[in-house]
């Protein structure tokens, strides 16, 4: 195999890879052996037809595509490494020559990592972010815990109000004729939830348990059942019961029941501490993001479209993987949202570009400042990985190759570059 490279400009290169005629013949013959079992010719059992007769029947290039795919898969990685280029995109492959008895030639159009001309990265200005936790925020957290420990109680001394759950029987009709799906018995409806036709729940507010209520509504023009869309309807309702959510009092007894604290004041102090820590983390991340954006804005780099396209596709694959972990396929996601693969990639483009820009400037700052990582830093990262994947430390080290080790080292340098930029930022 031989490889030549051509600079196309704007951080794009074309690699021309030539594979010897001998290797192409081997790949072609291997393709014949792999695929002949699916080919039947008159007079021969399936898989027994000679190559020459198959070529005569189906054409001389019958196995070209399969042989080419195998060679490209095997030879492109070698050619990419031999080129010495820092390739940052998937290759755009074109076959230039494919013929028996001749060398196999294909090209790979690739993007390479752009150079970064750093601007100001020390002392960039960021907004000052105040971290404050209010009593209202603490009380809101307590209310969430109260909600978790609430119970439903029967209401007998007042009519139904928004927030109550009414159990009702109902029968709906249009022009006096009942319609499919318009009847139910013992149905629990939370008033004010907006789960029924607009206006339905409002007419039950003020009704008492045991009451009969006529509810008059008009179906929305865009209602899913076309035969009902835009039509007035009458629902004959009977209120079986009314229940209200009862929350426990926020007092020392409640705190003892649901936490390890003895008093409400202790619980509030702990909540305030945790909320403060969360806000401080958020403020730190926001400060870092703002500082990096300022560095990006003052730097120059020419990012090829192919690099952005590769990043978008990687993000889409990661997104699909997260969906699968939740038991949802990407196809189901598209059905639910109305999105398409193309639209998803389009939506991801701004974030993809920002990720690339951030990574490039951070690597450039790490280089400019001679940021290094120690063996101890690497070891600590291995320990984190072992804990994350619940594996023995030695096993993790065994699985990590040289390229992965270099990537880990660079990731740690980038983390330190973030800290360097943020710590040197100036608050406005």
N, C-alpha and C positions, 0 to 999 in steps of 0.2 A: 504494500500500500504506500502511496505517496500523497502528500497534501501540499497544496499551494494556497496562499491567502491573498485576497485583493481588498484593499481599503475602499469602501464605497462612500466614505464620508459620513458625518453625523453619527459616529460611533457604531457604524454598521460595517460588517465584513462579509465577504463571500469566500467560503472554503471550497476548493475543488479537490475532490478525493478520487483517486484512481486506484482501482483494485485490479490486480493482474488477471489476465485471461484464464490462467490456470485456476485461480481461486474462484472466479466466476463459474467455470465449468463444474468445479466441485459443488458449489452452492446449487447450481442448476440440477445436477444429478441427485443431490440430496433432496431437492424439492420433488423430483420425480418419484423417488423412493417413498417420500412422505405422503404423496397424493395419489399414487397409482391405484391404491385400494378403493378409491371412489370412482374409478373410471372403468366402464365396461365397453368392449368392442365386440362386434359379431365374430363368433368363432373362438373367443377367449373368455375364460372365467374372469370375474371381476378381480382386478389387481394383477392379472397375469399378462396383460397386453404389453408388447415391447415398446420402448420409448419411440423408436422410429415410426411405428404405426400410429401411435398417439399423436405425434407431431404432424403426421400426414393428415390425420382426421381433424385435428383441432388447430393446427397452425404451428409454425416453428417456435413461436413465443409462448406456448401454452403454459410454461412454468416460469416465465420471466418475472412476473409480478411477485410471486412468492419468494423466488431466489433473491430478487432485488431487496425485498423487505428484510430478509434474513441478513443480507450483507450490510445493509444500512444500519440495522440494529447492532451488528457486531463491530463495524468499522468506524462509525461516526464518533463514538466516545474516544477511541484511540486517536482519531484525527483531531478532535477538539483539544485533547491533551498535547498532542505533538505541535499544534499551532502556537502554543504559548500564550494564547489570548485568554483574557478573563471574561468568559462568555456568561451573559446574564439573561438569556432568552432561550426559548425552545427554537430548534432549527427549522427553517423553512426549506424543505428538501425538494430538489428537482433532479430528475434523472436526465443526464446529458447523452449517455451512450450505453446501449444495452444490446448486445448481439453475440451469438455464439462464436467462439474463436477470437473474440476481441476483449480488451480490458473493459471493465465496468466502471463508468465515470458518473459520479453524481456531485451536485453542489449543495451546500448548506449555507443559507443566508442567516447570519446571527448578529445579535446586538452584543456589544462589549461594554464593560463598566465604564461610565463616563468619568473623565477627570473633573475634579471640583476645584473651582477657584474660590477659596474661602474669603469672605469679607470679615466684618467685625464679628468675633465670637466671644470676646472677653468684655464684660461690662455692658452687655445688651440690656435694654430697659424692659422691665415687666411691671404690670400693675401690682400694687400691694393688695394682698388679700387678707382681710381680717377674719379670724376664726372666733366665732361666738356661738354659744349654745344657749338658747332662751328657755325660760320656764315652760313656755308653750310647747316647745319641741320635746322637752322631757315628759310633759303631761301627755303628749300625743303618743309617745312610746308606751306609757302606762295604759292609755286607753286601748291600744292594740292588744296588750296582754289581758285587759278586762274583756275585750271582745272574744278572745280565745276561750275564756272561762265563763262566757255568758250562758244563760239557759232560757228556754222558752216557757212562758207562764200564760195561763188562760186569762183573758180580759173579760170581766163580767160587769164592771162598774162604770163603763164608758163606751162610746161608739168607736168604730175603727178609725185609726189615724195613719198618716203616712209612716212607713216603717214597720207597721204591723203586718203579720201574716194572717190572711183570712183564708179559711177553708170553705169552699163554696161548691155548689152544684150550679151548672148553667146550661141553657139551651139557646142556641142562636138561630135566628131565621132572617131571611130576606124576602120581603113582600109576603110574609106569613108562611114561607116554606123553609123548613129546616135545611141546613146545608151540611155537607160532609165536613167532619172535623170541628163542628160548631157546638159540640156537647161534651160535657164531662161531669163526673161526680167525685166529690171529695178532693177537689183540686186545691193545692196550696199556692196562694198568690201573695207576693210581697208588694204591698201598696207603695207606689212611688218608684218601683223598680224599672218601669217602662218596658216591661216584658210583654205586655198585651197591646192591643190596638190603641193608638192615642185617644185619650178621653175615657177609656174603659175604667181604669183604676181610680180616676178622680171621682167618678160617680158612686164608688163604693165607700169613699171616705165619708164618715158620719153615720154609716149604717151600723146597726146593732146586731149582735148574734141572734139568730132566729128570724131575721127580717127577710122579706122578699123585695128585691130591687129590680126595676126595669132599667136596663142600661142601653141607651141609644147612641150608636157610634156610626161613623162612615169609614169604610175601608179606604186606605190610601190608594191614590191613582196608580202607584207602582207596586201594588200588592202582588205577591208571588202567584196567587191563584187568580188567573185572569177573569174567571167568571164572577169573582167578588170585587174586583178592583173598582174603586170609586163608588160603590153602592152603599146605601144606608142599611143598617142592620139593627135588630132588636135582640138583646140577650136577656132572657128571663133568669134571674140569679136568686139563689137562696143561700144566705150566710149561715153556715153550720156552726162555725166557731171563730173566735178571734184570739190570736196569740201575740204577745209582745216579747221582745228580747229584753231580758233583765240582766243588767251588768252588776257584778259585785262592787261593793264600795271600795274605793282606793284608800285602804287604811292598813294599819299594822297587821291585822289578822289576814287580810288578803295577801300581803307581802310574804308572810310566813308560809302560806299555803302554796304559793307558786314560785318562790325563790329560796335561796339559802340565806337571805337576810332576815333580820329580826324586826326592823322598823321601816316605815315608808321613807323616812329621811335617808337612811342608809341606801335604800334601793334607788332613790332619786340621785344621790351622789354618784353611785356606780353608773347609772344610765348617762349622767352628764359627762362623766369621764370617758365612757365608750364613745358617745356621740362626738366629743371633742377630738378624740383620737381619729375617728373616721373623717371628720372635717379637716383635720390637719393633713391626713394622707391625701385627701382630695385636693386640698390647697397646694400641697407639694407637687402632685401630678400636674395640676393646672399651671403652676409656675414653670415646671420643666417644659411642658408643651409650649407655653408662650415664649420661653427663651429659645427653644429649638426653632420655632416658627420665625423668630427674629433673625436667627442665624441663616436660615434658608433664604429669607427675603433679601439678605445682603450678600448672598453667595451666587456664583454662576455655575451652571452645569447644563449640558445638553443631553436630555434623556430621550433615547430612541423609543418610538412607539412600540416596538417589539418587546422592549423591557417592561413597559406598562402593561401590555397585553398578557405577558407571562405572569406578572404579579396578580392581575385581575383573575386569571384562570386558577391560580393557586389559591387565592382567597375564596373563589367559588367552590373549589374542591374541599377546602377546609369547612366551609359553611355546610356543604352537603354531608360531610362526615359528622358534623355536630347534629344535624337533623337525624341521621341514621341512628345515632346514639340515643335519640329521643323517640325512636320508633317510627320516624316519618321519612319517606323517600322524597327526593328533590322533585320528582314528578307530582307527588301529592301536594307538595308545597306550592308548585306552580298552579295546580288546579284550585287550591284554596284562595290564592292571592291574585290570580289572573295574570301573573308575571310570566315572562318567557325567559329562556336562558340568555338571549341577547339583551333583554331589558335588565336582567340582573347584573350582567357584566357592565352595562352602561352605568348603572347606579353605583357600582363599585369603583369606577374609574377615579373619581376625586380622592378617595381614600387610598387607592393603590398608588397614585402619584405621590401623595403625601408620605406614605411609608417609604417609598424609594428615596425621596428627597431627604427624609430624616436620616435614613440609614447612611446615605452617601456623605452627608455633612458630618455625621457623628464619627464615621470612620476617618474622615479627613482631619477632624479635630484630634482624634486619638493619635494619628500619625504626626500631626504638627506639634503636639505636646509630648511626643514620645511616651505615651501612656502604655504601660506594660502590666502584665498579670503574672503573679507568682505561682509557683507550684502549689502553694497552699490554697490560692484562689481556685485553681483547677480541681484540687482534691475536694474542696468544699462543694464545688459544683457537682462532682461525682456523687458525693454523699446525698445531696438533694435529689439527684436523679434516682439513686437507689431507694430512697424513702418514697419518692413519688410512684415508682413502678413496683415497689415492694419486692426488691431484688437484693441479693447479696452484693456488697460493694465490689468485690473481686469480679463478679460476673458482669457487672456494668462496665468495668474497665476492660474486660476481655472482649466485649461486644463493640467497643468504640474504636474505630479505625483512625488512621492518621488524619484523614480529611475531616472527620467529625471532631477530632481533638482541636484542629486548627479553627474550626467553626466555633467551637465552644470558647476558645481563647479570644476570638474576635468579638463574640457576643459580650464577653465580660469587659473587653476594652470599650465597647460601645456604651455599656452601662456606666463605666467610669467617666466616659466623655460626657454623658448626660449630667452626672453629678458635678463635673468640672464646669460645664456651661452654666448650670443653675446656681451653683455656689458663687460664681463670679458675676451673676446678673445683678443689675441695680434696680431697686424698686422706684417707681415714679412717685 
